Amino acid sequence: MKKILILIFVLLSSNVLAHMDHYKKYNKIEMDIFRNGELIGYNYYFFYKKRR
């Protein structure tokens, strides 16, 4: 049973890491915040990557 759980964990974690390659060219995410159909604010996320 432990072997099956370990195998599932490894397969799921490798899929997540592969998905991140799609976003490596992005440095910022911008979002508009709406309430009741009106724009009430903005939200920005900035990403800093370490070069190896």
N, C-alpha and C positions, 0 to 999 in steps of 0.2 A: 504494500500500500504506500509506503514511503517513497518508493522508486517512482510510482505513478505521479505522486504529488510534486516531486522534484522535477520530473520531466515536464509536467504542465507549467510549472513556474518558469522554467528555462525557456520554453516556447513562447510564453506570453511576454516575458521581459525582452526577448530578442525582437519581437514584433514592435514593441514600443520604441526601442532604440532606432530601428529602421525608419520609423515614421518621422523622427526628428530631422532627418536629412532634408525633408521638404522645406523646412523653415530656416535653414542655416544662413540664408542670404538676408533675412529680415533683422532689423535692429530695433524697430519700434512698432507697437500696435496702438492705433488710435481708435477710441470708441466714443460715440455720442450717447448721452444718457437722457432718456425720455421718460416723462411721467404724464399720464393722461393725454398723450399725443403731443405734448409740448417739450421742446428741448430745454433741459434744466442744467446741463453741464457736460463736461468732457472728461475723459479718463485716458491717460497715456501710460503705457508700459514700455520701459527701455531695457534692452538686453545688452550686456557687455560680455564678450567672449574672450577667453584666454587663449592665446596662440600657444601651441605646443612646440 
